[in-house]
Amino acid sequence: MTVIPETLRRLPWGMLLTLLAIISFGLATLYSAAGGNMSPWASNQAIRFVPLFGLMFAVSMVPVSAWMRFAYPFYGATLGLLLIVELFGKIGMGAQRWIDLGFIRLQPSEFMKLAVVLTLARFFHRTPAMYTSNPAVVLVAASIIAVPAGLVMLQPDLGTAMMITFAGVSMIFLAGVAWRYFLAAGAVVVAMLPIAWAMLHDYQRNRVLIFLDPDSDPLGTGYHISQSKIAIGSGGWFGKGYLNGTQSHLEYLPETHTDFIFATMAEEWGLIGGIFVILAYGYLIRWGSRIGTESQSRFTRLAASGLAFTLFLYVGINLAMVMGLAPVVGIPLALMSYGGSAMMTVLILLGMLMSFHRDEQRASRIRSSGGRLIG
């Protein structure tokens, strides 16, 4: 009789309520972006969320031992899918990023954001601490990051490649690799900047140039950023009022429902709305990072911290992008931006963190009961 209430009590209600608040606010913004209509964005997003929310709970029931056991096969399978994308992928908006299965368009690079974190967590979990900074160990870890990041760059998808790289480097840092490797890597990156610049596509170079000088082409390449900053700034403290945004409703602001949804929201809800969104995401990130810091297992500690940092990258890169603090690289504001790929990735990510949280709760009860599991 007490099993169900006890199970419910152990759920991370703070995280779940915050998640639902973000989703609800995102649906309200999509409704407004469509001119006060549920169709086409808000209704599709809500329908998409329901099964993915169930998927999150299904993922949360997977034991941590299974995540560690299947980390390498997950990475290998996702790497194989990236190769398939390169050979047979669906081309859209100038990029080749999807595998079209008919009923869904699968974007393997989204899964790689999770696969890299889990793989490096297992790799360093199995590596004795005294060998963490061994050159061979560091080279293997760097290869785990570089191979998928390079394949994603070929699609081309600079934003996702950046996320994979940043998340992977954070895992190497958390594992305790010596600082000299980061300094050496930084020097190599600086030396290779001219080569990297030459490899960029024209539109990617233009994005970087516009970031460095936003006013150089306000009606061309810089149009997105200029209109985004106007929308955010015009919202003031309390916004223009729900459904009263002018930049978005008069179609001055492009991509109001995807990459620039934060600007759409900020115009109508102002700084107060922006602070609410940032604090809500901050709570989710803090919740995930606490699971990592409080874990007794090296694998869980690394994986949870890496997943929390991946969520931070989704939020941080998108907000920097729409505010003109970073080049436009096509990273959506996960859970709010319209689209299923990023939402699915983040809900799976949260399901993994719930799995780690449940495992840590169980281990804590065992320790507190002197080795016997009670409840």
NORJO-V561235 format. One record per backbone hydrogen bond with DSSP energy under -0.5 kcal/mol. NH is the residue of the N-H (numbers start at 1). CO is the residue of the C=O. Records with the same first field share a line. If there is no record, write none. Layout:
# NORJO-V561235
NH->CO ; CO
This chain:
# NORJO-V561235
6->2
7->3
8->4
9->5
10->6
11->8
13->11
16->12
17->13
18->14
19->15
20->16
21->17
22->18
23->19
24->20
25->21
26->22
27->23
28->24
29->25
30->26
31->27
32->28
33->29
34->30
35->32
36->31
37->31
43->38
44->40
45->41
46->42
47->43
48->44
49->45
50->46
51->47
52->48
53->49
54->50
55->51
56->52
57->53
58->54
59->55
60->56
61->57 ; 58
62->59
66->63
67->63
68->64
69->65
70->66
71->68
74->70
75->71
76->72
77->73
78->74
79->75
80->76
81->77
82->78
83->79
84->80
85->81
86->82
87->83
88->84
89->85
90->98
92->95
95->92
96->155
97->90 ; 95
98->90
99->106
100->98
101->99 ; 104
103->101
106->99 ; 104
108->106
110->107
111->107
112->108
113->109 ; 110
114->110 ; 111
115->111
116->112
117->113
118->114
119->115
120->116
121->117
122->118
123->119
124->120
125->121
126->122
127->123
128->126
131->128
132->129
134->131
138->134
139->135
140->136
141->137
142->138
143->139
144->140
145->141
146->142
147->143
148->144
149->145
150->146
151->147
152->148
153->149
154->150
155->152
156->153
157->152
159->329
161->157
162->158
163->159
164->160
165->161
166->162
167->163
168->164
169->165
170->166
171->167
172->168
173->169
174->170
175->171
176->173
177->172
181->178
182->178
183->179
184->180
185->181
186->182
187->183
188->184
189->185
190->186
191->187
192->188
193->189 ; 190
196->192
197->193
198->194
199->195
200->196 ; 197
205->201
206->202
207->203
208->204
209->205
210->206
211->207
212->208
213->209
216->213
217->214
218->215
220->217
222->217
223->220
226->222
227->223
228->224
229->225
230->226
231->227
232->228
233->229
234->230
235->231 ; 232
236->233
239->235
240->267
241->268
244->241
249->245
250->246
251->248
252->247
253->247
254->252
258->255
260->255
261->258
264->260
265->261
266->262
267->263
268->264 ; 265
269->265
270->266
271->236
272->237
273->269
274->270
275->271
276->272
277->273
278->274
279->275
280->276
281->277
282->278
283->279
284->280
285->281
286->282
287->283
288->284
289->285
290->286
291->287
292->288
293->289
294->290
295->291 ; 292
301->297
302->298
303->299
304->300
305->301
306->302
307->303
308->304
309->305
310->306
311->307
312->308
313->309
314->310
315->311
316->312
317->313
318->314
319->315
320->316
321->317
322->318
323->319
324->321
325->320
326->320
329->327
332->330
333->258
334->332
336->333
337->333
338->257
343->339
344->340
345->341
346->342
347->343
348->344
349->345
350->346
351->347
352->348
353->349
354->350
355->351
356->352
357->353
358->354
359->355
360->356
361->357
362->358
363->359
364->360
365->361
366->362
367->363
368->364
369->365
370->367
371->366
372->369
374->372
375->373
